[in-house]
């Protein structure tokens, strides 16, 4: 599908429910904040090596923050407050 080539997804303040879906590998910008019924781990995001911006605040994502986030060289902003995530921020 043509959506597989998306670089930006901005669906903040919607009623997204369930776990994070499989996302396009070239994604650079992901804003899903203020979706309190968005659940599950965020480990799949660590494989998106082009990410520059991620905002998941005010969601119900859970689990630990993947250490592989420390390898995302282009990641400039990672906003994770008001979630159910635990653990230290990777360096």
Helices and strands as residue ranges (DSSP letters): G 2-5, E 8-10, E 18-19, E 29-31, E 35-40, G 43-47, E 53-55, E 59-64, G 67-71, E 77-79, E 84-86
